[in-house]
């Protein structure tokens, strides 16, 4: 795996952490934890998208 793929993979791991926190929030019926999980998921996906776009621009 090259460095660019590692960066994108790390951001996807952050999004995966959001899914895990969200599921725990649902299991324990804590809306606050579930909302934090959704926030982490959205933040991770947005960072993945923007970093991927920056990497594509650098390749040009």
PDB file of N, CA, C and O in Angstrom:
ATOM      1  N   UNK A   1       0.855  -1.163   0.000  1.00  0.00           N
ATOM      2  CA  UNK A   1       0.000   0.000   0.000  1.00  0.00           C
ATOM      3  C   UNK A   1       0.909   1.237   0.000  1.00  0.00           C
ATOM      4  O   UNK A   1       1.815   1.358   0.825  1.00  0.00           O
ATOM      5  N   UNK A   2       0.650   2.142  -0.933  1.00  0.00           N
ATOM      6  CA  UNK A   2       1.481   3.344  -0.973  1.00  0.00           C
ATOM      7  C   UNK A   2       0.964   4.378   0.036  1.00  0.00           C
ATOM      8  O   UNK A   2      -0.061   4.171   0.685  1.00  0.00           O
ATOM      9  N   UNK A   3       1.690   5.486   0.154  1.00  0.00           N
ATOM     10  CA  UNK A   3       1.358   6.491   1.166  1.00  0.00           C
ATOM     11  C   UNK A   3      -0.010   7.123   0.945  1.00  0.00           C
ATOM     12  O   UNK A   3      -0.716   7.417   1.910  1.00  0.00           O
ATOM     13  N   UNK A   4      -0.386   7.331  -0.288  1.00  0.00           N
ATOM     14  CA  UNK A   4      -1.687   7.945  -0.582  1.00  0.00           C
ATOM     15  C   UNK A   4      -2.829   7.030  -0.147  1.00  0.00           C
ATOM     16  O   UNK A   4      -3.825   7.485   0.416  1.00  0.00           O
ATOM     17  N   UNK A   5      -2.672   5.754  -0.410  1.00  0.00           N
ATOM     18  CA  UNK A   5      -3.696   4.792  -0.006  1.00  0.00           C
ATOM     19  C   UNK A   5      -3.768   4.695   1.512  1.00  0.00           C
ATOM     20  O   UNK A   5      -4.852   4.525   2.069  1.00  0.00           O
ATOM     21  N   UNK A   6      -2.631   4.800   2.184  1.00  0.00           N
ATOM     22  CA  UNK A   6      -2.611   4.739   3.650  1.00  0.00           C
ATOM     23  C   UNK A   6      -3.374   5.909   4.255  1.00  0.00           C
ATOM     24  O   UNK A   6      -4.097   5.740   5.236  1.00  0.00           O
ATOM     25  N   UNK A   7      -3.214   7.102   3.669  1.00  0.00           N
ATOM     26  CA  UNK A   7      -3.907   8.283   4.180  1.00  0.00           C
ATOM     27  C   UNK A   7      -5.414   8.116   4.044  1.00  0.00           C
ATOM     28  O   UNK A   7      -6.159   8.390   4.985  1.00  0.00           O
ATOM     29  N   UNK A   8      -5.860   7.673   2.889  1.00  0.00           N
ATOM     30  CA  UNK A   8      -7.300   7.477   2.666  1.00  0.00           C
ATOM     31  C   UNK A   8      -7.825   6.370   3.578  1.00  0.00           C
ATOM     32  O   UNK A   8      -8.930   6.481   4.110  1.00  0.00           O
ATOM     33  N   UNK A   9      -7.051   5.313   3.762  1.00  0.00           N
ATOM     34  CA  UNK A   9      -7.465   4.207   4.621  1.00  0.00           C
ATOM     35  C   UNK A   9      -7.628   4.669   6.070  1.00  0.00           C
ATOM     36  O   UNK A   9      -8.574   4.261   6.745  1.00  0.00           O
ATOM     37  N   UNK A  10      -6.723   5.506   6.548  1.00  0.00           N
ATOM     38  CA  UNK A  10      -6.824   6.021   7.923  1.00  0.00           C
ATOM     39  C   UNK A  10      -8.110   6.830   8.101  1.00  0.00           C
ATOM     40  O   UNK A  10      -8.753   6.748   9.148  1.00  0.00           O
ATOM     41  N   UNK A  11      -8.485   7.605   7.091  1.00  0.00           N
ATOM     42  CA  UNK A  11      -9.708   8.388   7.185  1.00  0.00           C
ATOM     43  C   UNK A  11     -10.940   7.495   7.164  1.00  0.00           C
ATOM     44  O   UNK A  11     -11.930   7.782   7.837  1.00  0.00           O
ATOM     45  N   UNK A  12     -10.882   6.422   6.400  1.00  0.00           N
ATOM     46  CA  UNK A  12     -11.996   5.470   6.394  1.00  0.00           C
ATOM     47  C   UNK A  12     -12.093   4.746   7.734  1.00  0.00           C
ATOM     48  O   UNK A  12     -13.186   4.374   8.161  1.00  0.00           O
ATOM     49  N   UNK A  13     -10.962   4.547   8.393  1.00  0.00           N
ATOM     50  CA  UNK A  13     -10.995   3.956   9.735  1.00  0.00           C
ATOM     51  C   UNK A  13     -11.714   4.884  10.704  1.00  0.00           C
ATOM     52  O   UNK A  13     -12.454   4.427  11.575  1.00  0.00           O
ATOM     53  N   UNK A  14     -11.496   6.189  10.554  1.00  0.00           N
ATOM     54  CA  UNK A  14     -12.197   7.167  11.388  1.00  0.00           C
ATOM     55  C   UNK A  14     -13.707   7.069  11.160  1.00  0.00           C
ATOM     56  O   UNK A  14     -14.483   7.119  12.113  1.00  0.00           O
ATOM     57  N   UNK A  15     -14.118   6.932   9.909  1.00  0.00           N
ATOM     58  CA  UNK A  15     -15.541   6.778   9.601  1.00  0.00           C
ATOM     59  C   UNK A  15     -16.066   5.473  10.199  1.00  0.00           C
ATOM     60  O   UNK A  15     -17.192   5.430  10.695  1.00  0.00           O
ATOM     61  N   UNK A  16     -15.266   4.419  10.157  1.00  0.00           N
ATOM     62  CA  UNK A  16     -15.656   3.145  10.765  1.00  0.00           C
ATOM     63  C   UNK A  16     -15.829   3.263  12.268  1.00  0.00           C
ATOM     64  O   UNK A  16     -16.719   2.641  12.848  1.00  0.00           O
ATOM     65  N   UNK A  17     -14.981   4.060  12.897  1.00  0.00           N
ATOM     66  CA  UNK A  17     -15.124   4.304  14.334  1.00  0.00           C
ATOM     67  C   UNK A  17     -16.463   4.973  14.620  1.00  0.00           C
ATOM     68  O   UNK A  17     -17.105   4.678  15.629  1.00  0.00           O
ATOM     69  N   UNK A  18     -16.882   5.866  13.740  1.00  0.00           N
ATOM     70  CA  UNK A  18     -18.187   6.505  13.900  1.00  0.00           C
ATOM     71  C   UNK A  18     -19.319   5.495  13.859  1.00  0.00           C
ATOM     72  O   UNK A  18     -20.285   5.607  14.615  1.00  0.00           O
ATOM     73  N   UNK A  19     -19.205   4.509  12.980  1.00  0.00           N
ATOM     74  CA  UNK A  19     -20.228   3.457  12.902  1.00  0.00           C
ATOM     75  C   UNK A  19     -20.251   2.652  14.196  1.00  0.00           C
ATOM     76  O   UNK A  19     -21.323   2.342  14.715  1.00  0.00           O
ATOM     77  N   UNK A  20     -19.088   2.318  14.714  1.00  0.00           N
ATOM     78  CA  UNK A  20     -19.007   1.531  15.952  1.00  0.00           C
ATOM     79  C   UNK A  20     -19.621   2.303  17.120  1.00  0.00           C
ATOM     80  O   UNK A  20     -20.393   1.738  17.895  1.00  0.00           O
ATOM     81  N   UNK A  21     -19.287   3.586  17.251  1.00  0.00           N
ATOM     82  CA  UNK A  21     -19.846   4.403  18.329  1.00  0.00           C
ATOM     83  C   UNK A  21     -21.359   4.521  18.169  1.00  0.00           C
ATOM     84  O   UNK A  21     -22.095   4.470  19.154  1.00  0.00           O
ATOM     85  N   UNK A  22     -21.822   4.678  16.936  1.00  0.00           N
ATOM     86  CA  UNK A  22     -23.254   4.765  16.678  1.00  0.00           C
ATOM     87  C   UNK A  22     -23.971   3.482  17.103  1.00  0.00           C
ATOM     88  O   UNK A  22     -25.023   3.540  17.741  1.00  0.00           O
ATOM     89  N   UNK A  23     -23.407   2.330  16.753  1.00  0.00           N
ATOM     90  CA  UNK A  23     -24.027   1.049  17.117  1.00  0.00           C
ATOM     91  C   UNK A  23     -24.070   0.886  18.635  1.00  0.00           C
ATOM     92  O   UNK A  23     -25.077   0.436  19.184  1.00  0.00           O
ATOM     93  N   UNK A  24     -22.977   1.250  19.316  1.00  0.00           N
ATOM     94  CA  UNK A  24     -22.988   1.166  20.778  1.00  0.00           C
ATOM     95  C   UNK A  24     -24.047   2.092  21.368  1.00  0.00           C
ATOM     96  O   UNK A  24     -24.704   1.746  22.350  1.00  0.00           O
ATOM     97  N   UNK A  25     -24.209   3.250  20.775  1.00  0.00           N
ATOM     98  CA  UNK A  25     -25.254   4.154  21.239  1.00  0.00           C
ATOM     99  C   UNK A  25     -26.639   3.561  21.070  1.00  0.00           C
ATOM    100  O   UNK A  25     -27.503   3.742  21.927  1.00  0.00           O
ATOM    101  N   UNK A  26     -26.854   2.856  19.975  1.00  0.00           N
ATOM    102  CA  UNK A  26     -28.150   2.202  19.772  1.00  0.00           C
ATOM    103  C   UNK A  26     -28.346   1.043  20.733  1.00  0.00           C
ATOM    104  O   UNK A  26     -29.437   0.858  21.274  1.00  0.00           O
ATOM    105  N   UNK A  27     -27.287   0.257  20.950  1.00  0.00           N
ATOM    106  CA  UNK A  27     -27.403  -0.893  21.836  1.00  0.00           C
ATOM    107  C   UNK A  27     -27.703  -0.481  23.273  1.00  0.00           C
ATOM    108  O   UNK A  27     -28.493  -1.133  23.957  1.00  0.00           O
ATOM    109  N   UNK A  28     -27.077   0.595  23.728  1.00  0.00           N
ATOM    110  CA  UNK A  28     -27.293   1.050  25.098  1.00  0.00           C
ATOM    111  C   UNK A  28     -28.429   2.063  25.198  1.00  0.00           C
ATOM    112  O   UNK A  28     -28.685   2.619  26.266  1.00  0.00           O
ATOM    113  N   UNK A  29     -29.105   2.295  24.079  1.00  0.00           N
ATOM    114  CA  UNK A  29     -30.244   3.198  23.997  1.00  0.00           C
ATOM    115  C   UNK A  29     -29.912   4.586  24.521  1.00  0.00           C
ATOM    116  O   UNK A  29     -30.701   5.210  25.232  1.00  0.00           O
ATOM    117  N   UNK A  30     -28.719   5.056  24.151  1.00  0.00           N
ATOM    118  CA  UNK A  30     -28.268   6.402  24.497  1.00  0.00           C
ATOM    119  C   UNK A  30     -28.252   7.232  23.217  1.00  0.00           C
ATOM    120  O   UNK A  30     -27.404   7.033  22.348  1.00  0.00           O
ATOM    121  N   UNK A  31     -29.176   8.142  23.111  1.00  0.00           N
ATOM    122  CA  UNK A  31     -29.275   8.949  21.893  1.00  0.00           C
ATOM    123  C   UNK A  31     -28.051   9.851  21.720  1.00  0.00           C
ATOM    124  O   UNK A  31     -27.619  10.108  20.596  1.00  0.00           O
ATOM    125  N   UNK A  32     -27.497  10.327  22.832  1.00  0.00           N
ATOM    126  CA  UNK A  32     -26.343  11.214  22.751  1.00  0.00           C
ATOM    127  C   UNK A  32     -25.151  10.493  22.140  1.00  0.00           C
ATOM    128  O   UNK A  32     -24.468  11.044  21.277  1.00  0.00           O
ATOM    129  N   UNK A  33     -24.899   9.274  22.577  1.00  0.00           N
ATOM    130  CA  UNK A  33     -23.772   8.508  22.045  1.00  0.00           C
ATOM    131  C   UNK A  33     -24.007   8.196  20.567  1.00  0.00           C
ATOM    132  O   UNK A  33     -23.077   8.268  19.764  1.00  0.00           O
ATOM    133  N   UNK A  34     -25.229   7.855  20.210  1.00  0.00           N
ATOM    134  CA  UNK A  34     -25.548   7.573  18.811  1.00  0.00           C
ATOM    135  C   UNK A  34     -25.343   8.815  17.949  1.00  0.00           C
ATOM    136  O   UNK A  34     -24.848   8.712  16.826  1.00  0.00           O
ATOM    137  N   UNK A  35     -25.712   9.972  18.454  1.00  0.00           N
ATOM    138  CA  UNK A  35     -25.538  11.204  17.700  1.00  0.00           C
ATOM    139  C   UNK A  35     -24.052  11.545  17.540  1.00  0.00           C
ATOM    140  O   UNK A  35     -23.633  12.018  16.484  1.00  0.00           O
ATOM    141  N   UNK A  36     -23.269  11.309  18.572  1.00  0.00           N
ATOM    142  CA  UNK A  36     -21.825  11.524  18.467  1.00  0.00           C
ATOM    143  C   UNK A  36     -21.243  10.578  17.417  1.00  0.00           C
ATOM    144  O   UNK A  36     -20.376  10.975  16.638  1.00  0.00           O
ATOM    145  N   UNK A  37     -21.713   9.335  17.393  1.00  0.00           N
ATOM    146  CA  UNK A  37     -21.264   8.371  16.393  1.00  0.00           C
ATOM    147  C   UNK A  37     -21.579   8.830  14.977  1.00  0.00           C
ATOM    148  O   UNK A  37     -20.750   8.695  14.077  1.00  0.00           O
ATOM    149  N   UNK A  38     -22.768   9.369  14.781  1.00  0.00           N
ATOM    150  CA  UNK A  38     -23.135   9.885  13.456  1.00  0.00           C
ATOM    151  C   UNK A  38     -22.245  11.068  13.088  1.00  0.00           C
ATOM    152  O   UNK A  38     -21.828  11.209  11.938  1.00  0.00           O
ATOM    153  N   UNK A  39     -21.959  11.911  14.071  1.00  0.00           N
ATOM    154  CA  UNK A  39     -21.078  13.051  13.831  1.00  0.00           C
ATOM    155  C   UNK A  39     -19.680  12.610  13.419  1.00  0.00           C
ATOM    156  O   UNK A  39     -19.101  13.167  12.486  1.00  0.00           O
ATOM    157  N   UNK A  40     -19.137  11.614  14.111  1.00  0.00           N
ATOM    158  CA  UNK A  40     -17.810  11.087  13.771  1.00  0.00           C
ATOM    159  C   UNK A  40     -17.838  10.466  12.383  1.00  0.00           C
ATOM    160  O   UNK A  40     -16.904  10.656  11.603  1.00  0.00           O
ATOM    161  N   UNK A  41     -18.884   9.734  12.067  1.00  0.00           N
ATOM    162  CA  UNK A  41     -19.020   9.112  10.750  1.00  0.00           C
ATOM    163  C   UNK A  41     -19.026  10.170   9.644  1.00  0.00           C
ATOM    164  O   UNK A  41     -18.304  10.042   8.655  1.00  0.00           O
ATOM    165  N   UNK A  42     -19.833  11.204   9.812  1.00  0.00           N
ATOM    166  CA  UNK A  42     -19.910  12.264   8.801  1.00  0.00           C
ATOM    167  C   UNK A  42     -18.572  12.984   8.685  1.00  0.00           C
ATOM    168  O   UNK A  42     -18.114  13.267   7.577  1.00  0.00           O
ATOM    169  N   UNK A  43     -17.943  13.281   9.814  1.00  0.00           N
ATOM    170  CA  UNK A  43     -16.644  13.943   9.809  1.00  0.00           C
ATOM    171  C   UNK A  43     -15.603  13.095   9.086  1.00  0.00           C
ATOM    172  O   UNK A  43     -14.823  13.616   8.289  1.00  0.00           O
ATOM    173  N   UNK A  44     -15.586  11.796   9.358  1.00  0.00           N
ATOM    174  CA  UNK A  44     -14.635  10.898   8.698  1.00  0.00           C
ATOM    175  C   UNK A  44     -14.861  10.798   7.206  1.00  0.00           C
ATOM    176  O   UNK A  44     -13.906  10.786   6.430  1.00  0.00           O
ATOM    177  N   UNK A  45     -16.123  10.726   6.796  1.00  0.00           N
ATOM    178  CA  UNK A  45     -16.427  10.653   5.361  1.00  0.00           C
ATOM    179  C   UNK A  45     -16.076  11.946   4.629  1.00  0.00           C
ATOM    180  O   UNK A  45     -15.567  11.913   3.509  1.00  0.00           O
ATOM    181  N   UNK A  46     -16.350  13.083   5.267  1.00  0.00           N
ATOM    182  CA  UNK A  46     -16.000  14.357   4.646  1.00  0.00           C
ATOM    183  C   UNK A  46     -14.489  14.508   4.508  1.00  0.00           C
ATOM    184  O   UNK A  46     -13.995  14.962   3.475  1.00  0.00           O
ATOM    185  N   UNK A  47     -13.753  14.123   5.559  1.00  0.00           N
ATOM    186  CA  UNK A  47     -12.287  14.197   5.484  1.00  0.00           C
ATOM    187  C   UNK A  47     -11.755  13.261   4.406  1.00  0.00           C
ATOM    188  O   UNK A  47     -10.824  13.613   3.681  1.00  0.00           O
ATOM    189  N   UNK A  48     -12.337  12.080   4.298  1.00  0.00           N
ATOM    190  CA  UNK A  48     -11.908  11.140   3.263  1.00  0.00           C
ATOM    191  C   UNK A  48     -12.125  11.739   1.887  1.00  0.00           C
ATOM    192  O   UNK A  48     -11.245  11.662   1.030  1.00  0.00           O
ATOM    193  N   UNK A  49     -13.284  12.332   1.666  1.00  0.00           N
ATOM    194  CA  UNK A  49     -13.609  12.926   0.379  1.00  0.00           C
ATOM    195  C   UNK A  49     -12.637  14.053   0.029  1.00  0.00           C
ATOM    196  O   UNK A  49     -12.083  14.091  -1.070  1.00  0.00           O
ATOM    197  N   UNK A  50     -12.438  14.967   0.976  1.00  0.00           N
ATOM    198  CA  UNK A  50     -11.571  16.113   0.693  1.00  0.00           C
ATOM    199  C   UNK A  50     -10.114  15.704   0.526  1.00  0.00           C
ATOM    200  O   UNK A  50      -9.431  16.237  -0.348  1.00  0.00           O
ATOM    201  N   UNK A  51      -9.630  14.792   1.321  1.00  0.00           N
ATOM    202  CA  UNK A  51      -8.241  14.343   1.186  1.00  0.00           C
ATOM    203  C   UNK A  51      -8.049  13.619  -0.134  1.00  0.00           C
ATOM    204  O   UNK A  51      -7.014  13.767  -0.784  1.00  0.00           O
ATOM    205  N   UNK A  52      -9.050  12.832  -0.533  1.00  0.00           N
ATOM    206  CA  UNK A  52      -8.955  12.148  -1.820  1.00  0.00           C
ATOM    207  C   UNK A  52      -8.902  13.148  -2.965  1.00  0.00           C
ATOM    208  O   UNK A  52      -8.141  12.959  -3.914  1.00  0.00           O
ATOM    209  N   UNK A  53      -9.702  14.214  -2.889  1.00  0.00           N
ATOM    210  CA  UNK A  53      -9.679  15.255  -3.914  1.00  0.00           C
ATOM    211  C   UNK A  53      -8.324  15.964  -3.952  1.00  0.00           C
ATOM    212  O   UNK A  53      -7.809  16.248  -5.033  1.00  0.00           O
ATOM    213  N   UNK A  54      -7.746  16.250  -2.791  1.00  0.00           N
ATOM    214  CA  UNK A  54      -6.440  16.912  -2.733  1.00  0.00           C
ATOM    215  C   UNK A  54      -5.375  16.009  -3.360  1.00  0.00           C
ATOM    216  O   UNK A  54      -4.521  16.485  -4.109  1.00  0.00           O
ATOM    217  N   UNK A  55      -5.423  14.728  -3.062  1.00  0.00           N
ATOM    218  CA  UNK A  55      -4.456  13.788  -3.615  1.00  0.00           C
ATOM    219  C   UNK A  55      -4.590  13.727  -5.136  1.00  0.00           C
ATOM    220  O   UNK A  55      -3.585  13.688  -5.845  1.00  0.00           O
ATOM    221  N   UNK A  56      -5.821  13.718  -5.636  1.00  0.00           N
ATOM    222  CA  UNK A  56      -6.039  13.708  -7.078  1.00  0.00           C
ATOM    223  C   UNK A  56      -5.491  14.967  -7.736  1.00  0.00           C
ATOM    224  O   UNK A  56      -4.918  14.898  -8.823  1.00  0.00           O
ATOM    225  N   UNK A  57      -5.662  16.129  -7.079  1.00  0.00           N
ATOM    226  CA  UNK A  57      -5.118  17.377  -7.622  1.00  0.00           C
ATOM    227  C   UNK A  57      -3.597  17.346  -7.636  1.00  0.00           C
ATOM    228  O   UNK A  57      -2.977  17.859  -8.568  1.00  0.00           O
ATOM    229  N   UNK A  58      -2.989  16.753  -6.618  1.00  0.00           N
ATOM    230  CA  UNK A  58      -1.530  16.674  -6.568  1.00  0.00           C
ATOM    231  C   UNK A  58      -0.979  15.771  -7.660  1.00  0.00           C
ATOM    232  O   UNK A  58       0.134  15.984  -8.140  1.00  0.00           O
ATOM    233  N   UNK A  59      -1.747  14.768  -8.053  1.00  0.00           N
ATOM    234  CA  UNK A  59      -1.309  13.836  -9.094  1.00  0.00           C
ATOM    235  C   UNK A  59      -1.312  14.492 -10.470  1.00  0.00           C
ATOM    236  O   UNK A  59      -0.603  14.041 -11.369  1.00  0.00           O
ATOM    237  N   UNK A  60      -2.099  15.551 -10.644  1.00  0.00           N
ATOM    238  CA  UNK A  60      -2.193  16.195 -11.964  1.00  0.00           C
ATOM    239  C   UNK A  60      -0.959  16.975 -12.303  1.00  0.00           C
ATOM    240  O   UNK A  60      -0.884  17.573 -13.376  1.00  0.00           O
TER     241      UNK A  60
END
